[in-house]
Amino acid sequence: MKDEIVDLYREAGAIASAVLRRGRDRVRIGTPIRETVESIEGMVREAGAGLAFPLNVSVNEDAAHDTAWPGDERIFAVGDVVKLDLGVHLEGYIADTATTVDLGEHQPLVEASVAALERAIGLARPGVQINQIGAAIEAEIQGRGFRPVANLTGHGLAQYQIHTGPTIQNVGSGSGAPLEAGTVIAIEPFATTGSGMVSERNHVEIYQQISVKPVRLPAARRLLEEVRERRGLPFARRFVGAEMRDVALATLVRAGILHAYPILHDVPGSMVSQAEHTIVLLDEDCIVTTR
């Protein structure tokens, strides 16, 4: 990997880390979720970087893919377990990082995902089998009395691509293939008090363009023009104009032009925590860009 690309990954990671540290202080009881989301996303832009994806703010049993929506009136409440998942990019080179804020009495759950992440990072080197990392995550979380979320995974990153190979599972049954030098990965353990499996809600706020095809509906064409500068990176429903927005989104999903990301949740009443860092694997070094 060229030094200038490594430098962009490092710089994106430094921005993401600084923004996430500041942003978690905005998560307070009684604070509006939309205000918090837009404030943190604004910090990224003020730092001269781009959003690799809308800030994910997933609360309690919701594990991933939630974000503020147009007209969102939710507030953070006593007892909430709040996951902040932030993506930052410079010239398409991405830093993906997450933290959990406990607004109740769930610190052991929060610590389980953090400890699992640190244990995984300690193993992450070229040549290490991917399933060894998953097994370490699983053992750490289970040893603390919780379950890993088996069907949420870490993943590779590439320029303007938020999900590439390899897949880094949070359990030990994953691929036995070795990690390779020159790879960039995001490791993200999820710990839960619930079932350890997430399912889709009937609610979508995040979309991603995955193909280019002709489309007849004028509102759909306008929407695609609005997200062209994303270069295939995900966007939120609130990022685009309101005129026939939902009709346009549904049309583009049906046509296979957009991919929808439904909110993912464990069983009602459960709590999920998350921790995540981005790692650049070099021949002689392992760089955690988002510390």
C-alpha positions in Angstrom: 0.0 0.0 0.0 1.4 3.4 -1.0 2.5 5.7 1.8 0.2 8.5 0.7 -2.8 6.2 0.9 -1.8 5.0 4.4 -1.5 8.7 5.4 -5.1 9.4 4.2 -6.3 6.4 6.2 -4.4 7.7 9.2 -5.8 11.3 8.8 -9.3 10.1 8.3 -9.0 7.9 11.4 -7.6 10.8 13.5 -10.6 13.0 12.5 -13.1 10.2 13.2 -11.6 9.5 16.6 -11.6 13.2 17.6 -15.2 13.7 16.4 -16.5 10.6 18.2 -14.9 11.6 21.5 -16.5 15.0 21.2 -19.8 13.6 19.9 -20.3 11.1 22.7 -20.5 14.0 25.1 -23.6 15.3 23.2 -25.5 12.1 24.1 -27.4 13.3 27.2 -30.7 12.5 28.7 -33.4 14.7 27.2 -31.3 15.8 24.2 -33.1 15.4 20.8 -31.6 12.6 18.7 -31.8 14.6 15.4 -30.0 17.5 17.0 -27.2 15.2 18.2 -26.8 13.5 14.9 -26.6 16.7 12.8 -24.2 18.2 15.3 -21.8 15.3 15.1 -22.1 15.1 11.3 -21.4 18.8 11.2 -18.1 18.3 13.1 -16.9 16.0 10.4 -17.5 18.6 7.7 -15.9 21.3 9.8 -12.8 19.1 10.0 -12.6 19.1 6.2 -13.6 15.5 5.8 -16.6 13.7 4.3 -19.2 11.4 5.8 -18.6 7.8 4.7 -22.2 7.1 5.8 -24.8 8.8 7.9 -24.1 8.7 11.6 -25.7 5.6 12.9 -27.4 6.2 16.3 -29.0 2.9 17.4 -30.6 2.7 20.8 -31.2 -0.3 23.2 -32.2 -3.4 21.2 -31.5 -1.7 17.9 -28.0 -2.6 16.9 -27.4 -0.9 13.6 -28.6 1.3 10.7 -30.7 3.7 12.6 -30.2 7.4 12.2 -32.3 10.6 12.6 -35.1 11.0 10.1 -37.0 14.1 8.8 -39.2 15.3 11.6 -37.6 13.0 14.1 -38.8 14.0 17.6 -37.1 11.3 19.7 -34.9 12.2 22.7 -32.4 10.2 24.6 -34.0 8.8 27.8 -32.8 7.4 31.2 -31.6 3.9 30.8 -30.8 4.1 27.1 -27.8 2.2 25.6 -26.8 4.4 22.6 -24.5 3.2 19.8 -22.7 5.8 17.8 -21.2 4.4 14.6 -19.3 7.0 12.6 -17.7 6.8 9.1 -15.3 9.5 7.9 -13.5 9.6 4.6 -10.8 11.6 2.9 -10.7 11.1 -0.9 -12.7 8.0 -0.4 -10.4 6.4 2.2 -12.5 5.5 5.1 -12.3 5.4 8.9 -15.1 3.4 10.5 -15.4 3.6 14.3 -18.1 3.2 17.0 -18.7 3.6 20.7 -21.5 3.0 23.1 -22.8 5.5 25.6 -24.6 4.1 28.7 -27.4 6.4 30.0 -28.4 3.8 32.6 -26.7 0.9 34.5 -25.3 -1.2 31.7 -21.6 -0.5 32.0 -20.6 -4.3 32.1 -22.4 -4.7 28.7 -20.5 -1.7 27.3 -17.2 -3.0 28.6 -17.8 -6.4 27.0 -17.8 -5.1 23.5 -14.8 -2.8 24.3 -12.8 -5.7 25.8 -13.6 -8.0 22.9 -12.4 -5.3 20.4 -9.1 -4.9 22.2 -8.6 -8.6 22.3 -9.3 -8.8 18.6 -6.9 -6.0 17.8 -4.2 -7.8 19.8 -4.5 -10.7 17.3 -4.9 -8.8 14.1 -1.8 -9.4 12.0 -1.1 -10.6 8.5 -1.3 -14.4 8.5 -3.7 -14.7 11.5 -6.7 -16.8 10.6 -9.9 -14.8 10.6 -11.9 -17.3 12.6 -9.3 -16.9 15.4 -10.3 -13.3 15.8 -14.0 -14.3 15.8 -13.3 -17.0 18.5 -11.5 -14.4 20.7 -14.4 -12.0 20.4 -16.9 -14.7 21.2 -15.0 -16.0 24.2 -14.5 -12.5 25.7 -18.1 -11.5 25.4 -19.4 -14.9 26.7 -17.0 -14.8 29.5 -18.6 -11.6 30.7 -22.1 -13.2 30.7 -23.4 -11.8 27.4 -23.8 -13.0 23.8 -22.0 -11.8 20.7 -24.3 -10.9 17.9 -23.5 -13.7 15.5 -25.0 -12.2 12.3 -23.3 -8.8 12.5 -19.7 -8.7 11.3 -16.7 -6.6 10.8 -15.6 -6.0 7.2 -13.0 -4.8 4.8 -12.8 -1.2 3.6 -11.6 0.2 0.3 -11.7 3.5 -1.5 -15.4 4.6 -1.6 -16.4 1.1 -0.5 -17.7 0.6 3.1 -18.1 -3.2 2.9 -15.5 -5.4 1.1 -13.8 -8.6 2.1 -12.8 -10.0 4.4 -15.8 -10.6 6.7 -14.7 -10.6 10.3 -17.3 -12.5 12.3 -18.0 -12.1 16.0 -18.0 -15.8 16.6 -15.5 -18.5 15.9 -17.3 -20.3 13.1 -16.1 -17.9 10.4 -13.5 -18.3 7.6 -10.2 -19.9 8.3 -8.5 -17.7 5.7 -5.6 -15.6 6.8 -5.6 -11.9 7.1 -3.4 -10.3 4.3 -1.0 -7.4 4.4 -2.3 -4.4 2.5 -5.9 -5.0 3.8 -7.9 -2.4 5.7 -10.5 -3.9 8.1 -13.1 -2.6 10.6 -13.5 -4.9 13.6 -16.8 -4.3 15.4 -17.9 -6.6 18.2 -21.5 -6.4 19.4 -22.5 -7.7 22.8 -26.1 -8.3 23.7 -28.4 -9.3 26.6 -30.8 -10.8 24.0 -30.8 -13.6 21.5 -27.5 -12.9 19.8 -29.2 -12.6 16.4 -30.6 -9.5 14.8 -33.5 -9.1 12.4 -34.9 -6.3 10.2 -37.4 -3.8 11.3 -39.9 -2.5 8.8 -38.1 0.9 8.9 -35.4 2.2 6.5 -33.6 5.5 6.8 -30.3 4.7 5.0 -29.8 3.8 1.3 -26.9 3.2 -1.0 -26.7 3.5 -4.8 -25.5 0.1 -6.1 -26.1 0.4 -9.9 -26.7 2.8 -12.7 -29.8 2.3 -14.9 -32.3 4.5 -16.8 -35.2 5.6 -14.7 -38.4 7.3 -15.9 -39.8 8.9 -12.8 -38.6 12.6 -12.7 -38.5 12.6 -8.8 -36.2 9.5 -8.9 -33.9 11.1 -11.5 -33.7 14.2 -9.3 -32.9 12.1 -6.2 -30.0 10.4 -8.1 -28.6 13.8 -9.0 -28.7 14.8 -5.4 -26.7 11.8 -4.3 -24.3 11.6 -7.3 -21.5 13.2 -5.3 -21.7 10.4 -2.7 -20.0 8.2 -5.3 -21.8 5.1 -4.0 -21.4 5.9 -0.3 -24.6 5.5 1.7 -26.9 8.4 2.4 -29.8 9.1 4.7 -33.4 9.8 3.7 -33.0 13.3 5.3 -30.1 14.1 3.0 -32.5 14.4 -0.1 -35.3 16.8 -1.0 -38.8 16.2 0.3 -40.7 16.3 -3.0 -42.0 12.7 -3.6 -39.0 11.5 -1.6 -40.5 8.2 -0.4 -42.0 7.4 -3.8 -38.6 8.0 -5.5 -36.7 5.9 -3.0 -39.2 3.0 -3.3 -39.0 3.2 -7.1 -35.2 3.1 -7.1 -35.1 0.2 -4.6 -37.5 -1.8 -6.8 -35.4 -1.1 -9.8 -32.2 -2.4 -8.1 -30.5 1.0 -8.3 -30.6 1.6 -4.5 -30.0 -0.8 -1.7 -32.0 -0.2 1.5 -30.6 -0.8 5.0 -33.4 -1.6 7.4 -32.8 -1.0 11.1 -31.4 -4.2 12.7 -32.6 -5.2 16.2 -32.4 -7.9 18.7 -35.4 -9.1 20.7 -37.6 -6.4 22.4 -36.3 -5.4 25.8 -32.7 -6.5 25.2 -29.7 -4.2 25.2 -26.9 -4.2 22.6 -23.5 -2.5 22.9 -20.9 -2.0 20.1 -17.3 -1.0 19.8 -15.3 -0.6 16.6 -11.9 0.5 15.2 -10.4 0.6 11.7 -7.1 -1.2 11.2 -4.6 -1.0 8.4 -2.6 -4.2 8.0 0.9 -3.7 6.7 3.8 -6.1 6.2 5.6 -5.1 9.4 2.9 -3.1 11.2 -0.7 -3.0 12.3 -2.1 0.6 12.5 -5.2 1.3 14.4 -6.3 4.5 12.7 -9.2 5.4 14.9 -7.7 5.3 18.4 
